[in-house]
């Protein structure tokens, strides 16, 4: 089984079937980037309808045990996630309420600083705000995994310190392997290791680089070098693969409502709107080559199992729970 710590885009039945063809047992979706509370509720509603309409091949997972059960039944486990905390709209009580609706992963900030803390693209990372500390603790209690993929390094280190449970960087790489603002410093990666957190290695070309995208062996070599930093128990997969994205989707993801100008996200001026996928990952189902690729660069069977799904399951077991109304009181 493969668990992908982050994908995005417009999923449909064909996407579910493609993931299953790639031996993916569980995937964290992206229910929103800049959306507020009502828009986020709409997104959750659409996802629930989509999964209900395809209940023969997909099911929403609320716990680590659910993921294993759903995958063993030949279905795809959908783990509900958001790439920003706008869904809470500054209301601490909304954390528990969204947990009750099945949300299990929330990124503290997206590409901009917000009321929780700093992002990776700000000139100065403010660190975790007072409200951010409250939200992290509330997410711990509600059973929502703290994600710091687009979060600034200082804010990420603060979140690791404040969180009573291990956290994740669901889709990023090591800066020491490919320099990019979206990637994480060795200090952050070692702090994840020391606290039981996990980094999901990304396959998005703009933050992976052409060298590591050239072949499955090259990408798996990057994973091996990440393991040298983080240890075998703190490295997993978070491809950042998208489904059915169009130009307006990229504009929303990068610009939202916050700017009239151009924002290129992890890309840069003059580059194509959509980065070419890695040579080995042209189609979503190509993810199935990962176990053999990891074995080819020297990982044992047990280590491959940790990277492809075991480390995520361990982290989900430590952070998720089937939350019931009023349990925080």
Secondary structure, DSSP 8 states (H G I E B T S, - for coil): -EEES-EEE---HHHHHHHHHTTEEEEE----SS--HHHHHHHHHHHHHHHHHTTTTEEE--SHHHHHHHHHTT-EEEEEEESSSGGGTT-THHHHHHHHTTEEEEES--SS--SS--BTTSSS-----HHHHHHHHHHHHHT-EEE-TTB-HHHHHHHHHH-SS--EEEEE-BTTTS--TTSB-HHHHHHHHHHT-EEEE---HHHH-HHHHS-HHHHHHHHHHHHHHH-GGGEEE---EEES--HHHHHHHHHTTT-SS---TTS-TTS-SS----TT-SSGGGGGGHHHHHHHTT--HHHHHIIIIIHHHHHHHHH-----TTTT-
